[in-house]
Amino acid sequence: MAGHAPEIEIQKHPEAKVAIISSSWHPELCGDLIAGARRALESAAVSAIETIFVPGSFEIPLAAQRAFESGFDAVVAVGLVLKGETPHFDYVCQGVTQGVIDVQLKFSKPIGYGVLMCNDLDQAIARSGVPGSKEDKGYDAAIAALAFL
């Protein structure tokens, strides 16, 4: 853990339409990230929340672009990329990160970034928001997106 997340006041956004876009890999862990994102969005009174699943984290930027094109006000991106024995990890991490940056700048709409990029599953669990975990990156990503609505 790099530090404690800042305390950000949660404004109410009852008219906002938010998509949670999740990778389909590691469904239990992504389910925990989605739950954290939902908890944050519900605390902001967001009533229009849709969860969209994509094959892997690499597909998140395209799904975010399509969500914005179809009228969503914000996106919360969640997923997990685990380091393996090949450079695949580096390319996927770079691609999804740059893709998310490009999409939010193109549409001038926020994407809360909760895609975990970890060396092992234990690191991911510690950031997933399950009871006893150090962090809740799904929740944090939703709060980040809400800050720009």
C-alpha positions, -999 to 999 in steps of 0.1 A, spaced: 0 0 0 15 33 -11 -5 54 14 -40 62 27 -66 73 2 -76 109 6 -109 117 22 -131 131 -6 -166 145 1 -192 125 -19 -216 148 -37 -250 135 -46 -256 127 -83 -291 112 -86 -294 121 -123 -260 106 -133 -258 75 -155 -226 54 -146 -213 23 -162 -191 -1 -142 -170 -19 -168 -153 -51 -156 -130 -77 -170 -144 -112 -170 -111 -127 -157 -109 -135 -120 -147 -131 -115 -147 -134 -77 -121 -106 -73 -138 -85 -99 -171 -90 -82 -156 -75 -50 -143 -45 -70 -177 -41 -86 -194 -43 -51 -171 -15 -39 -178 7 -69 -216 1 -64 -213 10 -27 -197 44 -36 -221 51 -64 -251 43 -42 -238 66 -15 -238 94 -41 -275 85 -49 -266 74 -84 -297 54 -95 -287 45 -131 -258 20 -127 -251 -6 -153 -224 -32 -151 -208 -42 -184 -185 -72 -187 -157 -74 -213 -134 -104 -220 -103 -89 -205 -89 -56 -191 -75 -48 -226 -110 -43 -239 -120 -18 -212 -111 13 -232 -133 4 -261 -162 -5 -238 -158 29 -221 -159 47 -254 -191 29 -264 -206 37 -230 -199 74 -234 -213 72 -270 -245 57 -256 -250 85 -230 -232 74 -198 -218 103 -178 -190 84 -162 -173 50 -162 -157 30 -134 -132 6 -148 -123 -25 -128 -102 -56 -135 -71 -75 -127 -39 -81 -146 -15 -105 -130 22 -106 -138 33 -137 -155 65 -150 -170 63 -130 -203 61 -93 -213 24 -97 -219 17 -81 -185 36 -50 -195 18 -46 -228 -16 -51 -214 -10 -28 -185 3 -1 -208 -25 -6 -234 -54 -4 -209 -39 25 -190 -32 46 -222 -66 36 -237 -85 47 -206 -66 80 -206 -73 86 -243 -110 78 -240 -116 101 -210 -98 130 -227 -116 124 -260 -150 126 -243 -140 149 -215 -158 125 -191 -144 108 -161 -132 72 -159 -124 60 -124 -95 36 -127 -97 5 -106 -78 -20 -128 -54 -38 -105 -20 -46 -118 -3 -70 -94 25 -94 -90 3 -121 -74 -32 -128 -63 -25 -120 -27 -16 -84 -37 -49 -82 -56 -70 -95 -27 -54 -69 -4 -67 -42 -27 -101 -57 -36 -122 -45 -7 -130 -78 9 -132 -78 47 -97 -75 61 -82 -61 29 -60 -30 30 -78 -11 3 -110 -10 -18 -99 0 -53 -134 -4 -67 -148 21 -42 -119 44 -47 -122 43 -85 -159 52 -82 -152 81 -59 -126 94 -83 -151 93 -112 -178 110 -91 -154 139 -83 -156 151 -119 -193 150 -124 
